[in-house]
Amino acid sequence: MNKPRIIISGGGTGGHIFPALSIANAIKALRPEAEILFVGAEGRMEMERVPAAGYPIIGLPVAGLQRSLSPRNLTFIFKLGKSIRKARKILKDFKPDVVVGVGGYASAPVLMSASRRGIPCLIQEQNSYAGLVNRLLGKRARRICTAYEGMERFFPADKIILTGNPIRSEIAPATPEQRAEGYGFYGLDPRKKTLFVVGGSLGCSTLNNVMKDWVENRAAGSDYQVIWQCGRKYRAGIDSFMEGRQVPNLYYSDFIQRMDLAYAVADVIVSRAGAGTISELCVAGKATIFVPSPVVAEDHQTHNAMALVKKDAAIMVRDAEATEKLPEAIDSLMADPERIAGMEANILGLGRKDAAEVIAKEVLSLTEHV
């Protein structure tokens, strides 16, 4: 049996990187001898996270196209062309049997180059509203693994497989033992309700501003405690804000190392609506208020959130209204255990724990037909 050679391309944020690593780990579990090479974007977080997980990675100089007028767009075409040339060389040197695209800057040059060479490609489309690049590349892909129903409006129906999004293996509905460990890990009071505010790996200024207001004006009289992920981009500013403030019912950090324990102790979660995060929350079964990012392609986070809101599995507050409406939405939900329980049951019914393994099997099936 030949040794499968697989390239996984994409990244940029944890929402792309963690699913990519989950797919790689699932492939290795099925075929330990498989050789896997990641291709990411230079200077992005995958260049650290992927090697830390034990996989080799090569970076491309590709960058995103700015929607507003920006001097950075002057270099976009140059960087794209350079990235395509480098992607071609990677394909020539590594000789993959199949290329997997998980979204992010690096996916496009690699998938474009691979499809033109006749190398089988699989696209893992995380969102309920497919981006332009994936819609174009979907015509050439052999398989398109999706997390939402109704994706025939973007892709050829005969190529679509509804798999769900891959998530970290440790994410699951909380056990009493996990909750006890989580309270100890984060230094929280098990007798109090817990709110978890998470703005993604890079952070979210809107959620951070709401939390700063909570610290200044509401924390002292609050009957719940908070875990707050402020994000790497904002850590220095939040440290300055918190200097001299003593808030015993608050744990904050730029990055949550034990997300499973944060989910375990949380009664309510406030989050952006990235596809990977939503998939984890569905498997964990958590009552969530989504505040979709307004600055993502095709407004896909709003589409993601609304897919759950329509099934009474989540609440959505628009970013522009968060300062005014989010505190009230939090307080109202935290005080309504029946609503929390109903949302937990509804969102848990949407979870797909085995997505990584299902996608891995599809990837390996393509290597067998080369």
Disulfide bonds with the S-S distance in Angstrom:
none
